[in-house]
Amino acid sequence: MSDGCVDCTHLKRYHSDLIADGVVLGDELNVAGVSPEANTNEPSLQLPDIPADPAADQLPPPQQQQAPGEWMPRGYTRLTVMDGKTISHRKCALDICEGPLVNYKDGRFCDGHSNLRDVCGIIPCGRPVRQPGALTCDDLLHIDWQRKYDNRFSRMSFPGVQRVIRRQQADGENSGETGPALRIELGALGETPGNQVVHSFRAKTTYCLQTVQWACAYPIGWGKCYRSESSPQVLAILDRIWAEYPESKPSFIAYDDTCSLLRHIVTQDSDSTWLLTTKFIVDAWHYIGHRATDILCRLWCNPAPTNGSQPDLILVAQDGNGSTHQTCAFNTETAEQLNSWLSGFEPQLRQMSDVNYDFFVHVLMMIYAERVQKQVEKKDLGLSEEFWAEATGV
């Protein structure tokens, strides 16, 4: 674990500090440093309009701590940023299996499911393949569907892809998407639509690489989500990283879907130590797109609420006119910088075995950590003895 720096570790702030600094408190929906117009699409929404949330009811309302007296340790806060990046490697063809492939050249199954090579790839057919090396049984419908699956891109030249995209755009099929999309439609198999046919014709891939780092960009750990970026998998990664360092859990964790993660923790394990040590917030960029009617997200996950309910997340600054205003205390977007750097290694990682992938990612994290540490030393951003004396009294 890193010793931290001024970008990720701050002296603890209290509500009385905001008042002493002359801060004008704002709306609980808004994020400090973001214009009111960009903060929310529903600025006039009032508390009575918000439906009840059983998960939020299990969390006590945020309570303000009293500032310590003079000469007393002030304490400190530290923020962690987490994000998922769709850098994957191949795995067993069964969706429910996380096992590594036996053969990464052209294999489909892990060692535990290698017997399925002799079973029809249409699930749940279960009949033996018609001949060694075949992917389906002797059912003509299965043979024909597999042939269409193999040929779905065979006639698609680049001009052909462009024509399909233009047609989909003209038909409005890409409405709501950020860019052009190419979707090849497969015919139905019996009464099952083509996009709902479950098969094992090719190996699947892991879903994403989950990175965890301090707000200064220093990597802490990482993990893999296998089927989706689900809250149980994300929580398991956090549990593993801090299993041997429970006393070093961060004060805050910023994540784009942390309201779902927090709801999962509350409903599945209301006695979780995470609820005692850490507050879960949504990073500033994603928070402005979250629903204002989500009471749990609104009260607990705002990355820098202007109403003063989370003074640790607020700093006070003056503009050129001498006016005092609130700004975010932490950069919650550092994960985007790490993920952008990792993108340069994506082609190599996608072709690796699970062992090579894990080793390579771990080495990349060490290299990135060294880069961040050098920047901290170069800019003299390390935490001073005076900081620790004020924070801990030692």
Secondary structure, 3 states (H helix, E strand, C coil): CCCCECCCEEECCCHHHHHHCCCCCCCCCCECCCCHHHHCCCCCCCHHHCCCCHHHHCCCCCCCCCCCCCCCCCCEEEEEEEEEECCCCEECCCCCCCCCCCCCCCCCCCHHHHHHHHECCEECCCCECCCCCCCCCCCHHHHHHHHHHHCCCCCCCHHHHHHHHHHHHHCCCCCCCCCCCCCCCCCCECCECHHHCEECCCCEECCEEEEEEECCCCEEEEEEECCCCCHHHHHHHHHHHCCCCHHHCCCEEECCCHHHHHHHHHHHCCCCCHHHHCEEECCHHHHCCCCCCCHHHHHHCCCCECCCCCHHHEEEEECCCCCEEEEECCCCCHHHHHHHHHHHHHHHHHCCCHHHHHHHHHHHHHHHHHHHHHHHHHCCCECCHHHHHHHHCC
